[in-house]
Amino acid sequence: MLIRIVKLTFKPENIPSFEQIFDESKNRILAFEGCNRVDLYRDIDNPNIFFTYSLWEKEGDLENYRNSDFFKEVWAHTKKLFSDRAEAWSVNKVQSTNPY
């Protein structure tokens, strides 16, 4: 299982546009082969910062998504809304008290 965490920082006036993009995209992302979960989180101290958290069966599934026309289109619209460069991490769970 691969976990993908992406930090996104938006201009305040662009947050509603991003939330709409995410809402319209989340089910299509989840429909990609190997995607088991897609969540959106918002920073408590800085409401301009969001994190996406997604679970993938394997790295190849994530790469297929990232190379898709759908991702390229959504990313092109989303990155226009940023106030800072996105950061991303792919990680594996080492230990957890939660089965997810």
C-alpha positions in Angstrom: 0.0 0.0 0.0 1.3 3.4 -1.0 0.2 6.6 0.7 0.4 9.9 -1.3 0.2 13.2 0.6 0.2 16.4 -1.3 0.4 19.9 0.3 -1.4 22.6 -1.6 -1.3 26.3 -0.7 -3.9 28.6 -2.3 -4.6 32.2 -2.7 -7.6 32.9 -0.3 -9.8 34.0 -3.2 -9.2 30.7 -5.0 -10.2 28.3 -2.3 -13.9 28.0 -3.4 -12.7 27.2 -6.9 -10.3 24.5 -5.6 -13.0 23.0 -3.4 -15.3 22.7 -6.4 -12.5 21.1 -8.5 -11.9 18.6 -5.7 -15.5 17.8 -5.2 -16.0 17.3 -8.9 -12.9 15.1 -9.2 -12.7 12.9 -6.1 -15.0 10.2 -7.4 -13.2 10.0 -10.7 -9.8 9.7 -8.9 -11.3 7.0 -6.7 -12.4 5.1 -9.8 -8.8 4.8 -11.0 -7.4 1.2 -10.7 -5.6 0.8 -7.4 -7.0 3.9 -5.7 -8.6 2.9 -2.4 -9.1 6.3 -0.7 -9.0 10.0 -1.4 -9.3 12.5 1.4 -9.0 16.3 1.7 -7.7 18.0 4.8 -7.3 21.6 5.8 -4.7 23.1 8.0 -6.1 24.3 11.3 -3.7 27.3 11.7 -3.5 28.3 8.0 -6.8 27.9 6.1 -5.1 28.5 2.8 -3.2 25.2 3.1 -4.9 21.9 2.1 -3.6 18.3 2.0 -4.8 15.5 -0.2 -4.3 12.0 1.2 -4.7 9.1 -1.1 -4.1 5.3 -0.8 -2.9 3.3 -3.7 -2.4 -0.4 -4.1 1.1 0.1 -5.7 3.3 2.8 -7.2 2.4 1.8 -10.7 -1.3 2.6 -10.0 -0.4 6.1 -8.8 1.9 6.7 -11.8 -0.9 5.6 -14.2 -3.2 8.1 -12.6 -0.5 10.9 -12.7 0.1 10.2 -16.4 -3.6 10.2 -17.3 -5.2 12.9 -19.4 -7.6 13.4 -16.5 -4.9 14.2 -14.0 -3.1 16.6 -16.5 -6.3 18.5 -17.1 -7.3 18.8 -13.4 -3.7 19.7 -12.4 -3.5 22.4 -15.0 -6.6 24.1 -13.6 -5.6 23.5 -9.9 -2.0 24.9 -10.1 -3.3 28.2 -11.5 -4.9 28.7 -8.0 -1.8 28.3 -5.9 0.0 30.9 -3.9 3.0 28.6 -3.4 4.5 25.6 -5.0 2.8 22.2 -4.2 4.8 19.6 -2.2 4.2 15.9 -2.4 5.3 12.8 -0.6 4.8 9.1 -1.3 5.1 7.1 1.9 4.6 3.6 3.2 3.0 3.0 6.6 5.5 1.6 9.1 3.2 1.3 12.2 -0.3 2.3 13.1 -3.0 1.8 15.6 -5.6 2.3 12.8 -6.2 -0.5 10.2 -6.6 2.1 7.4 
